[in-house]
Amino acid sequence: MIVKEETALKISEFLLQIKAIKLNMKEPYTWASGWKSPIYCDNRVTLSFPVIRNYIRQEFVKIITDEIGDIDAVVGVATAGIPHGILVAQDLGLPFAYVRSSNKDHGLTNRIEGVLEAGQSVVVIEDLISTGGSSLSAVKAVSELGCNVKGLLSIFTYGFKLAEDKCIEAKCRAYSLSDYHHVLVQALKDGYITEKEQKVLAAWRLSPETWIGK
C-alpha cells in the first residue's frame, strides 16, 4: 500500500479532530467478522467538513495526475466511496460510475451503475480498506468488463498484511491517503493516547483476530 507520510499525518489529524476515527481500548468495537477492534473509522463524516473533503479530493487528484497518469473514468465503491469518487471525477472532468457490493436484485440486476466500456483505463476509489476483500471484489467486477484498473485509492487503510497480499495477487496498485500507523503517530503527538496505549494499539494491527486489549 503506497502512503505518503506528510499527507498521511495531515489526514490522520483531520480524522481524529472530527472523530471520524475513534480509539477505545477499554470498550473495543466488534466487527462483523467477530474481531475486537480498538479503532472505529467512519469516513462519511468527512463529507460534512468542506475543508477536509476538499483536501481529500485534492490529494486523490494529485495521486492520479502524479502517479497514475491518464484515465478515462473514475469508479466509486458503494456506498462511502461514491461521494468522494464523484468529487474527483468532477475535478478531472471525467465520467463516473460506481460498483455495488452485489448485483441489484431487481430490474436490470446491475452491479455496476453508470457507463464503462471495455478498454477504458480507470481508478477505483474506496473510503476504507480493511482486509481488502470488498475493495478488490469491486476491482475485479470492473476488470471483468474489460477495463484497465490503474489503481485502487482509499482514504484510510488498516495496513493489514492480508490486504497487501491480496492487492499483490490481484496485481492492483493500491494507494491510501493515510493508514493505522500514521494515525497512532498523530494521536500520540496530539495527546489522544499515551505511549503505553500506543504500544497496545500497535499490537492490535499485528494480530487483530486474537487481540483482546489491555
C-alpha positions in Angstrom: 0.0 0.0 0.0 1.6 3.3 -1.1 1.2 6.0 1.6 3.0 9.4 1.7 3.9 10.5 5.2 3.1 14.2 5.0 -0.4 13.5 3.6 -1.0 10.6 5.9 -0.3 12.6 9.0 -2.5 15.5 7.9 -5.4 13.2 7.0 -4.9 11.5 10.4 -5.0 14.8 12.2 -8.3 15.7 10.4 -9.9 12.3 11.0 -9.1 12.5 14.7 -10.3 16.1 15.1 -13.7 15.4 13.6 -14.0 12.0 15.4 -14.2 10.1 12.1 -11.7 7.9 13.8 -12.4 6.9 17.4 -9.9 5.0 19.6 -11.2 3.0 22.5 -9.3 0.2 24.1 -11.5 -0.2 27.2 -14.6 -0.9 25.2 -13.4 -2.2 21.8 -15.7 -2.3 18.8 -16.9 -5.6 17.4 -16.5 -6.1 13.6 -18.9 -8.3 11.5 -16.0 -10.9 11.4 -16.2 -11.1 15.2 -12.8 -9.3 15.6 -12.5 -6.9 18.6 -11.1 -3.6 17.4 -9.9 -0.6 19.4 -10.5 1.7 16.4 -13.6 2.7 14.6 -13.3 4.6 11.3 -16.3 6.3 9.6 -15.0 8.4 6.7 -18.5 9.5 5.8 -18.1 12.2 8.5 -15.6 14.0 6.3 -18.3 15.0 3.9 -19.7 17.4 6.5 -16.5 19.3 6.6 -15.8 21.2 3.3 -12.1 21.9 4.1 -11.4 18.3 4.8 -13.4 16.8 1.9 -11.7 19.2 -0.4 -8.3 18.2 0.9 -9.1 14.6 0.3 -10.3 15.4 -3.2 -7.1 17.3 -4.0 -4.9 14.6 -2.7 -6.7 11.9 -4.7 -6.4 14.1 -7.8 -2.7 14.6 -7.1 -2.1 10.8 -6.9 -3.9 10.3 -10.2 -2.0 13.1 -12.0 1.4 12.5 -10.5 1.5 8.7 -10.0 -1.1 7.1 -12.2 -1.4 9.2 -15.4 -4.2 9.5 -17.9 -7.5 7.7 -17.1 -10.9 7.6 -18.9 -13.2 7.4 -15.9 -13.5 7.3 -12.1 -15.3 4.4 -10.3 -16.5 4.6 -6.7 -17.2 1.7 -4.4 -20.7 1.7 -2.8 -21.5 3.4 -0.7 -18.9 5.5 1.0 -16.6 5.6 -2.0 -19.3 7.2 -4.2 -19.3 10.8 -3.0 -15.5 11.1 -2.9 -15.3 9.5 -6.4 -17.8 12.0 -7.7 -15.8 14.9 -6.4 -12.7 13.5 -8.0 -14.4 12.9 -11.3 -15.9 16.4 -11.3 -12.5 17.9 -10.7 -10.9 16.0 -13.5 -13.9 16.4 -15.9 -14.3 12.6 -16.2 -17.2 10.2 -16.3 -18.2 8.5 -13.1 -19.6 5.1 -12.3 -20.0 3.0 -9.1 -19.9 -0.6 -8.1 -22.5 -2.2 -5.8 -21.5 -4.7 -3.2 -23.6 -7.3 -5.1 -25.9 -7.3 -8.1 -29.1 -5.4 -7.8 -31.9 -7.9 -7.0 -34.4 -6.4 -9.4 -34.7 -4.5 -12.7 -31.5 -4.9 -14.8 -29.7 -6.6 -11.9 -26.7 -4.4 -12.4 -23.7 -4.5 -10.2 -22.0 -1.5 -11.9 -24.1 1.6 -12.3 -23.1 4.1 -15.0 -21.3 3.7 -18.3 -18.0 1.9 -18.5 -16.6 0.4 -21.7 -14.0 -2.2 -22.4 -10.6 -0.8 -23.0 -11.0 2.2 -20.7 -8.5 3.0 -18.1 -10.0 3.8 -14.6 -9.2 4.3 -11.0 -11.3 2.8 -8.2 -12.0 4.9 -5.2 -12.8 3.4 -1.8 -13.2 5.1 1.6 -11.6 2.4 3.7 -9.6 -0.8 3.2 -9.6 -3.4 5.9 -9.0 -7.0 4.7 -9.3 -5.8 1.1 -12.0 -8.3 0.1 -14.8 -5.9 -0.8 -12.5 -3.4 -2.5 -10.8 -6.0 -4.7 -14.2 -7.6 -5.5 -15.1 -4.2 -6.9 -11.8 -4.0 -8.8 -12.5 -7.5 -10.2 -16.0 -6.5 -11.3 -14.6 -3.5 -13.3 -11.8 -5.6 -14.8 -14.3 -8.2 -16.0 -15.9 -5.5 -18.1 -12.5 -5.3 -19.9 -11.4 -2.1 -18.2 -7.8 -1.5 -17.1 -7.8 -0.6 -13.4 -4.7 1.5 -13.0 -5.1 2.0 -9.2 -7.2 1.4 -6.1 -7.3 4.6 -4.0 -8.6 4.9 -0.4 -8.8 7.5 2.3 -7.6 5.1 5.1 -6.2 1.6 5.4 -5.5 -0.5 8.5 -2.4 -1.8 6.7 -3.1 -5.5 7.3 -0.7 -7.8 5.6 -3.7 -9.8 4.3 -4.9 -6.8 2.3 -1.4 -6.2 1.0 -1.1 -9.8 -0.2 -4.5 -9.6 -1.9 -3.5 -6.5 -3.8 -0.3 -8.1 -4.9 -2.1 -11.3 -6.0 -4.6 -9.2 -8.0 -1.8 -7.1 -9.5 -3.5 -4.0 -8.3 -1.5 -0.9 -7.2 -3.1 0.5 -4.1 -2.7 4.0 -2.7 -4.0 5.3 0.6 -4.1 8.8 1.9 -3.5 7.5 5.5 -3.1 4.4 7.5 -3.2 3.0 11.0 0.5 3.5 11.7 0.3 7.3 11.0 -3.0 7.6 13.0 -1.2 6.3 16.0 1.8 8.6 15.4 -0.5 11.6 15.2 -2.8 10.5 18.1 0.3 10.4 20.3 1.5 13.7 19.1 -1.8 15.4 19.7 -2.4 13.8 23.1 -5.2 11.5 22.3 -3.2 8.5 23.6 -0.2 7.8 25.8 3.0 6.0 24.7 1.8 2.9 26.6 -1.5 3.0 24.9 0.2 3.4 21.5 2.1 0.1 22.1 -1.1 -1.7 22.9 -2.9 -0.2 19.9 0.1 -1.1 17.6 -0.1 -4.8 18.8 -3.8 -5.0 17.6 -2.8 -4.5 13.9 -0.3 -7.3 14.0 -2.9 -9.8 15.3 -6.4 -8.4 15.1 -8.1 -11.9 15.2 -6.7 -12.7 18.6 -6.4 -9.2 20.2 -8.3 -8.7 23.4 -6.9 -5.4 24.6 -5.5 -4.3 27.9 
